[in-house]
């Protein structure tokens, strides 16, 4: 059985820019240049008591465009547990402007913004944080991921509160950017027509000195992590009785078989739904080396049939009932990926999503059943997946 994703995105020439690894893919049919910058800095790098700093830094980096007087370079961005990704697209005749914009971010120079801009973006992050406060389910995913995984800190995003965001200072933002953006965790993906290559190379050459690894890093440019906070858990008020199944696996090893295991038509989710309540939500939390997929039910009485079903699956050949579903998923994924890879921005976004940051190996794959009790995930069953 072919257990990997179909339609891999081939990458092309590897270019250097000081300490930054750059990949360029020539697309003869393209009419635009796509770019995606991954930096090895995310919510796990937030200073203790100022959770939300990396998220606010991402907002400010998007705004702090040195070329704004010439119309600026529009970007979108997202902050995860271990990484922040910036994406944009540009005119092939002016590809250097897009590249220079992202290289400026990758250099690790903290964003310099006016006080009113800083407060405006702090308020934007506060609005997103209040959504978590009013929708506690958004905190359940990080809490379950941290409980299910071997990689500490997967609840980093969920630990952001309105109080912690209110404490962030411009110095906190600059410190996180200067420590976390440069180094081995940064990578720039570029794709576009061959004619744009000269502008790309010229931009890389001009910015080569600014992308060097941080001083004193020696040969190891991995971003230093702040120590995990001892004890404590995310309060999951109002969620007692919720039941969830989590699937732990390596982040950088796609598997259609594992996808099928928690698919709505699969043996775990689909089977209980035939005779009981349907799931109320599903999500994925990804760290540096591990990924946790989860499905959540509201009714506590579904725990017993789920526990029985998981035990039956693991005791037998758990791959056998997934064979037909895996084939259907492969066809659907192949079609979706063909569409995604049809644009330069889609190709670099795919490459950025698949890029594995330097880190330790993932622990063993396993599936587990949880119930929220007293605001804390309680493990009811845990099974390794050979």
C-alpha positions in Angstrom: 0.0 0.0 0.0 1.4 3.4 -0.9 1.1 5.3 2.4 2.3 8.7 1.2 0.7 11.8 -0.3 0.5 11.9 -4.1 1.8 14.7 -6.4 4.9 15.8 -4.6 6.0 19.4 -5.3 9.5 19.2 -6.8 11.9 21.9 -5.7 14.6 23.5 -7.8 17.8 25.4 -7.3 19.1 26.1 -3.8 20.4 29.6 -3.4 22.4 31.0 -0.5 21.9 34.3 1.2 24.2 34.4 4.2 22.7 32.2 6.9 19.3 31.9 5.1 18.5 28.9 3.0 16.6 29.9 -0.1 14.9 27.6 -2.6 14.0 28.8 -6.1 11.7 26.8 -8.4 11.5 27.9 -12.1 7.9 27.6 -13.5 7.9 28.4 -17.3 4.2 28.7 -17.3 3.9 31.2 -14.4 2.9 34.8 -14.7 3.7 35.8 -11.1 6.3 35.2 -8.4 5.2 33.5 -5.2 7.2 33.6 -2.0 6.9 32.1 1.4 9.2 32.8 4.3 9.3 30.4 7.3 11.1 31.6 10.5 11.7 29.3 13.4 9.9 31.5 15.9 6.4 30.9 17.3 4.2 31.0 20.4 6.6 28.7 22.2 9.1 31.5 22.2 6.8 34.0 24.0 8.3 35.4 27.2 6.6 33.9 30.3 3.7 36.1 31.3 3.7 37.8 27.9 2.2 35.1 25.8 1.0 36.5 22.5 4.3 38.3 21.8 5.2 36.2 18.7 1.7 36.7 17.3 1.9 40.5 17.8 5.4 40.5 16.2 3.9 38.8 13.1 1.3 41.6 12.9 3.8 44.3 13.2 6.3 42.7 10.7 3.5 42.7 8.1 2.9 46.4 8.7 6.5 47.6 9.1 7.3 47.8 5.4 10.3 50.0 4.5 8.9 50.3 0.9 5.4 51.4 2.1 6.0 54.8 0.5 6.1 53.2 -2.9 2.9 51.2 -2.3 4.4 48.6 0.0 4.4 44.8 -0.5 1.3 43.1 0.8 1.8 40.0 2.8 -0.3 37.6 4.8 1.1 35.7 7.8 0.3 33.1 10.4 1.9 32.2 13.7 2.0 28.7 15.0 3.6 26.9 17.9 7.2 26.8 16.5 7.1 28.9 13.3 5.8 32.0 11.7 5.1 32.0 7.9 4.9 35.0 5.7 3.5 34.7 2.2 3.2 37.1 -0.8 3.1 37.3 -4.5 4.6 39.8 -6.9 5.2 41.0 -10.5 8.0 39.0 -12.2 9.5 42.2 -13.6 9.9 43.5 -10.0 10.5 40.2 -8.1 13.4 41.8 -6.2 11.0 44.0 -4.2 9.1 41.1 -2.9 12.3 39.2 -2.1 13.9 42.2 -0.3 10.7 42.6 1.8 11.0 39.1 3.1 14.7 39.2 3.5 14.3 42.3 5.7 11.9 40.3 7.9 14.3 37.3 8.0 17.2 39.5 9.0 15.9 39.6 12.6 15.7 43.3 12.9 12.8 43.9 15.3 10.0 46.0 13.7 10.1 49.7 14.4 6.6 51.1 14.5 5.0 54.2 16.0 3.3 53.8 19.4 -0.2 54.2 17.8 0.5 51.4 15.3 1.8 49.2 18.1 -1.3 49.7 20.2 -3.6 49.2 17.1 -2.1 45.8 16.4 -2.1 44.9 20.1 -5.9 45.6 20.0 -6.2 43.3 16.9 -4.4 40.5 18.8 -6.7 41.2 21.8 -9.8 40.7 19.7 -8.5 37.3 18.5 -7.7 36.4 22.1 -11.1 37.4 23.3 -12.6 35.0 20.8 -10.7 32.2 22.6 -12.0 33.4 25.9 -15.6 33.4 24.7 -15.2 30.1 22.8 -13.4 27.8 25.2 -13.4 25.0 22.5 -10.5 27.0 20.9 -8.4 26.3 24.0 -9.3 22.6 24.1 -7.2 21.7 21.0 -3.9 23.0 22.4 -4.6 21.5 25.8 -5.3 18.1 24.3 -2.3 18.3 22.1 0.0 19.0 25.0 -1.5 16.1 27.0 -1.3 13.7 24.1 2.2 14.5 22.7 5.8 13.9 23.8 6.8 17.4 22.6 6.5 20.0 25.4 4.7 23.2 24.7 2.1 22.3 22.2 -0.4 24.3 24.3 1.7 27.5 23.7 -0.9 29.2 21.4 -3.8 28.4 23.8 -1.9 30.0 26.8 -2.3 33.5 25.3 -4.8 35.6 27.4 -5.9 39.2 27.3 -3.9 39.8 30.4 -0.7 38.5 28.8 -1.2 40.4 25.6 -1.8 43.6 27.6 1.7 43.2 29.2 3.7 43.0 25.9 6.1 45.9 25.3 7.8 46.9 22.1 11.1 45.7 23.6 9.5 42.2 24.1 8.6 42.1 20.4 12.0 43.2 19.3 13.7 40.6 21.6 11.6 37.7 20.2 12.3 38.8 16.6 16.0 39.3 17.1 16.5 36.0 18.8 14.0 33.9 16.9 13.9 35.0 13.2 17.5 34.5 12.0 19.3 31.2 12.0 18.9 27.6 10.9 15.1 27.6 11.3 14.6 30.2 8.6 13.9 29.2 5.0 12.7 31.2 2.0 10.7 29.4 -0.8 10.4 31.2 -4.2 8.7 30.1 -7.4 8.1 32.0 -10.7 9.0 32.3 -14.4 12.6 31.8 -15.3 12.9 35.4 -16.4 12.5 36.5 -12.8 15.6 34.7 -11.6 18.0 37.5 -12.2 16.0 39.9 -10.1 15.8 37.3 -7.3 19.5 36.7 -7.4 20.3 40.4 -7.4 18.1 40.9 -4.3 19.7 38.0 -2.5 23.2 39.3 -3.3 22.4 42.8 -1.9 21.0 41.4 1.3 23.6 38.7 1.9 25.2 40.3 4.9 21.9 41.0 6.7 20.8 37.3 6.9 23.8 36.0 8.8 23.2 33.8 11.9 23.0 35.5 15.3 26.3 36.3 17.0 27.6 33.7 19.3 25.6 31.0 17.8 28.6 29.0 16.5 27.6 26.1 14.3 24.2 25.7 16.0 21.6 28.3 14.9 18.6 26.5 16.3 16.4 29.0 18.1 16.9 28.6 21.9 13.6 27.8 23.7 12.5 29.2 26.9 12.0 26.6 29.7 8.6 25.0 29.9 6.6 26.3 32.8 6.4 23.7 35.6 3.0 22.2 36.2 -0.3 23.9 35.5 -2.8 23.4 32.7 -5.0 25.5 30.6 -8.4 26.0 32.3 -11.1 24.4 30.2 -14.0 25.9 32.1 -17.4 24.7 30.9 -16.0 21.8 28.9 -16.3 19.0 31.5 -17.6 15.8 30.0 -16.3 16.5 26.5 -14.7 13.4 24.9 -12.0 13.4 22.3 -9.8 11.0 20.3 -6.3 12.1 19.6 -3.8 10.7 17.0 -0.1 11.5 17.6 2.3 11.2 14.6 5.3 12.8 13.1 4.7 16.2 11.6 6.8 15.6 8.5 5.5 12.1 7.5 2.3 12.4 5.5 0.1 9.3 5.7 -3.2 8.7 4.0 -3.8 5.7 6.1 -3.5 7.7 9.3 -5.7 10.4 7.7 -8.3 7.8 7.0 -8.2 6.6 10.7 -10.0 9.8 11.9 -11.8 10.6 8.6 -15.6 11.2 9.1 -16.1 8.0 7.1 -13.4 6.0 9.0 -13.7 3.3 11.6 -13.2 5.5 14.6 -15.5 8.5 13.8 -18.0 6.9 11.4 -18.7 3.8 13.5 -19.8 5.5 16.7 -21.7 8.1 14.8 -24.0 5.4 13.3 -25.6 4.8 16.8 -24.7 7.9 18.7 -24.0 11.6 18.6 -21.8 13.0 15.8 -18.6 14.9 16.5 -18.9 18.6 17.3 -15.4 19.5 16.0 -12.0 18.5 14.8 -8.6 20.2 14.6 -4.9 19.7 14.2 -2.1 21.1 16.3 1.4 20.9 14.9 4.7 21.5 16.7 8.3 21.2 15.6 8.4 17.4 15.2 4.9 16.1 16.2 1.4 16.5 15.0 -1.8 15.8 16.9 -5.1 15.2 15.1 -8.2 15.2 17.2 -12.0 14.7 17.0 -14.3 15.9 19.8 -17.7 14.8 21.0 -20.0 16.6 23.5 -21.8 13.6 24.9 -19.9 11.8 27.7 -21.8 8.5 27.2 -19.9 8.0 23.9 -16.7 7.3 25.8 -17.4 3.6 26.4 -18.2 2.6 22.8 -15.2 4.7 21.6 -12.9 2.9 24.1 -14.2 -0.5 23.0 -13.8 0.5 19.3 -10.2 1.7 19.7 -9.2 -1.5 21.6 -10.7 -3.7 18.8 -9.0 -1.8 16.1 -5.5 -1.9 17.6 -5.9 -5.6 18.6 -6.4 -6.5 15.0 -5.1 -5.4 11.6 -6.0 -1.7 12.0 -4.9 -0.9 8.4 -7.3 -3.4 6.8 -10.6 -1.5 7.2 -8.9 1.6 5.9 -7.7 0.3 2.5 -10.8 1.4 0.4 -11.1 4.7 2.2 -7.4 5.4 1.7 -7.8 4.9 -2.1 -10.6 7.4 -2.2 -8.6 9.9 -0.1 -5.6 9.5 -2.4 -7.7 10.4 -5.5 -9.3 13.4 -3.7 -6.0 14.7 -2.3 -4.3 14.3 -5.7 -6.9 16.5 -7.4 -6.8 19.1 -4.6 -3.0 19.3 -4.7 -3.0 19.7 -8.5 -5.1 22.8 -8.0 -2.9 24.0 -5.2 0.3 23.6 -7.2 -1.2 25.4 -10.2 0.0 28.8 -9.0 3.4 30.0 -7.7 1.9 31.1 -4.4 0.2 27.7 -4.0 3.5 25.9 -4.6 5.6 28.0 -2.2 2.8 27.7 0.4 2.8 23.9 0.0 6.6 23.8 0.4 6.5 26.0 3.5 3.8 23.9 5.1 5.8 20.7 4.5 9.1 22.1 5.7 10.3 20.4 8.8 12.1 22.7 11.2 15.3 21.3 12.8 14.3 19.3 15.9 14.4 15.9 17.6 12.6 12.9 16.2 8.9 12.3 17.0 8.0 9.6 19.5 5.9 6.5 18.6 2.6 6.9 16.8 -0.4 6.4 19.1 -4.1 6.9 19.4 -5.8 7.9 22.7 -9.2 8.6 24.2 -9.7 11.6 26.5 -12.4 13.1 28.7 -12.3 16.6 30.2 -12.7 16.3 34.0 -12.4 19.3 36.3 -11.1 21.4 33.5 -8.3 18.9 32.7 -7.9 16.3 29.9 -8.0 12.8 31.6 -6.7 9.9 29.5 -9.1 7.0 29.4 -7.1 4.8 27.0 -3.9 5.0 25.0 -2.8 2.6 22.3 0.5 2.5 20.2 0.1 2.1 16.5 2.7 -0.3 15.1 
